[in-house]
Each structure stands twice: as C-alpha cells, then as structure tokens.
Amino acid sequence: MRILVADFIILNMIALMVSFLGSLAGWNFLNTFVLTIFLLSGIVLIFGGYLGFFVSSIAYSKLFAYLRLKREGKDEEQKKENKEKPEKRGLRMVVLGVLLFTESLALTLFMI
C-alpha cells in the first residue's frame, strides 16, 4: 500500500512540475494539470495491462521459471529475500492508473 501511495504522489508531483512549466509558457495551470494527469493515467494503465498480459502468458511464465532455476544455484541469499511478484506489480500499475483517471475526472468536474 505504501508503494502505491508513493507512486501516486510521485506522479502527481510530475504533473505539478509539468503544469508549472506550462504556466510559465502561458498555458492555464489547472487545465495543464488535468491533461497531464489524464495522460499519465493512460500511460500507466497501458503499461500495467502490458505487464499483466506478459505475466499471465504461458511463454513468459516458462521463461521466468527457466531463468529462476538457472539463477537458483548462484544466489541462495537472494532467494530468502521477500520480493514483489510480477503479478502484483501489474495489479499495482492498473490500480494506480485507475486512481489517476479518477483524480482527473474529479478535477474536470471541479473545473466545470
């Protein structure tokens, strides 16, 4: 959950920086912010779907299992570490994209 909140804050900070630079160029700050959030949500949703598609495909899972077996002999300590599964990473990206999209819709309704 903390990673999702951190990603959300980082993407909002990126949108604020782009909006600030746009306002220096003469664009409306709020319109630029909403457009940037909307574009970022689309990029994150596409990336999350792309990641989820490859994670769920059979070829990817077989390749991932093959690489894991090959590396297993080298890194015994790394196996003990708790790492995020790729499925959860794809889900996190989709949830982040939905949150950004919802934020852009709420701001658009606020502007009307």
C-alpha positions in Angstrom: 0.0 0.0 0.0 2.9 2.4 0.8 4.4 1.8 -2.6 1.1 2.6 -4.3 0.8 5.9 -2.3 4.4 6.8 -3.1 3.9 6.1 -6.8 0.7 8.2 -6.7 2.5 11.1 -5.0 5.4 10.9 -7.4 3.1 11.0 -10.5 1.2 13.9 -9.0 4.5 15.8 -8.4 5.5 15.1 -12.1 2.1 16.5 -13.2 2.6 19.6 -11.0 6.0 20.2 -12.4 4.8 19.9 -16.0 1.9 22.2 -15.2 4.2 24.8 -13.6 6.4 24.8 -16.7 3.3 25.1 -18.8 2.0 28.0 -16.8 5.4 29.7 -17.4 4.8 29.2 -21.1 1.4 30.9 -20.9 -0.9 27.9 -20.5 -3.6 27.6 -17.9 -2.2 25.8 -14.8 -5.3 23.8 -13.9 -6.1 22.7 -17.5 -2.5 21.6 -18.0 -2.6 19.7 -14.7 -5.7 17.8 -15.6 -4.5 17.0 -19.0 -1.1 15.8 -17.6 -2.9 13.6 -15.0 -5.2 12.2 -17.7 -2.2 11.4 -20.0 -0.2 9.8 -17.1 -3.2 7.7 -16.2 -3.4 6.4 -19.8 0.3 5.6 -19.9 0.2 3.8 -16.5 -3.0 1.8 -17.5 -1.4 0.7 -20.8 1.9 -0.2 -19.0 0.0 -2.1 -16.3 -2.1 -4.0 -18.9 1.0 -4.8 -20.9 2.8 -6.0 -17.8 -0.2 -8.1 -16.7 -0.5 -9.6 -20.2 3.1 -10.8 -20.3 3.0 -12.1 -16.7 -0.1 -14.1 -17.4 1.2 -15.6 -20.7 2.4 -19.1 -20.7 5.6 -18.4 -22.6 6.6 -15.7 -20.1 6.0 -17.9 -17.1 8.0 -20.7 -18.6 10.8 -18.3 -19.4 10.7 -16.8 -15.9 10.8 -20.3 -14.3 13.8 -21.3 -16.5 15.7 -18.1 -15.6 14.8 -18.6 -11.9 16.1 -22.2 -12.0 19.3 -21.1 -13.7 19.9 -18.3 -11.1 18.9 -20.5 -8.2 22.4 -22.0 -7.8 24.1 -18.6 -7.8 22.0 -16.6 -5.3 20.9 -18.6 -2.2 20.6 -15.4 -0.1 18.6 -13.6 -2.7 16.0 -16.4 -2.6 15.3 -15.7 1.1 14.5 -12.0 0.4 10.9 -11.1 0.0 10.4 -9.7 -3.5 7.3 -8.3 -5.1 5.8 -10.8 -7.6 5.3 -9.5 -11.1 1.5 -10.2 -10.9 1.2 -7.8 -8.0 3.3 -5.2 -9.9 0.9 -5.3 -12.8 -2.1 -5.0 -10.5 -0.4 -2.1 -8.7 0.0 -0.3 -12.0 -3.6 -0.8 -13.0 -4.9 0.4 -9.6 -2.6 3.4 -9.9 -3.9 4.2 -13.4 -7.5 4.0 -12.2 -6.7 6.3 -9.3 -5.1 8.8 -11.6 -8.0 8.6 -14.0 -10.5 9.1 -11.2 -8.5 12.1 -10.0 -8.5 13.6 -13.5 -12.3 13.1 -13.8 -12.9 14.7 -10.4 -10.8 17.7 -11.2 -12.5 18.1 -14.6 -15.9 18.1 -12.8 -14.5 20.7 -10.4 -13.5 22.9 -13.3 -17.0 22.8 -14.9 
